């Protein structure tokens, strides 16, 4: 596991531990959610395509103004 992947995992776990349980997944902006769904769909069939989606997810996530949602989106990308 790379250092950045480990850091993202730790961040995601810290966010989950610090917040009460939620029934639904975070509501990401539609373009971001579309890329997340596309990355998940291509993960096993075309890993290069999945990585292209991850790069787009990362770029979109960096533009989210709300800090918690931005961190969750970045953790999702990683």
N, C-alpha and C positions, 0 to 999 in steps of 0.2 A: 504494500500500500504506500502510495507516495505521501510525502509530507503534507501537501495541500489537500489531498483527499482525507487524510487523517484529521487535519484541522477542521475541515468542513463537517466531518462526522461528529467531532467533539462539539462544534458549534451547534449543530442540529440537536444533539442530545441535551445540551445545556438549555436550549430554547424550549425543548419539550419538557424538561424537568422544572423549569421556572414558570410554566404556564399551566393552568388547569386543563384537564382533558377536554378535547373538543370532538364533537361527533363528526363534523365535516372537514374535508381538506380545505386548506386556505383558498380563498377566492382570488386567483391570479387574474391579471388582465387577459382578455381573450387571445391576443397574439402570443403571449407567453404560454398560456395553457395549450394552445394549438401546437407549439413547438415541443412542449413536454410530452404531449400525447404522441406526436410523430416520432420523437426520440425513443419512447417506450416501444412503439410499434416496430421500429427498425433495429432495435437492439440486438436481436438474435439473427436476423436475416442479413443485415448490412451494417456492420459496425462502423465503417467509414461514414456512412450516411448518418448514423446515430451521433457520431462525434461532430458532424457539421451542425446538427440540430442543437447539440449541447453548446457549441460556440455561439449560436444565435440566442439560446436561452440565457447564457451568461451576459451577452451584450444587452439584451432587453432588461434583464434583472438589475443591472447596474443603473438603469435609468428610473427605477421605481423610487418615488420620493419617500414613502413610508419605510422607516428603518427595519422594523420587524419583518414586514413582507419582503423587503429587499434581501434580508439575510436568509429567509426561508427559500426564496427563489434561487439564490446563489447556492445554497446547500442542496437544493433539488438538482441543480445543474451538475453539481459534482457528484 
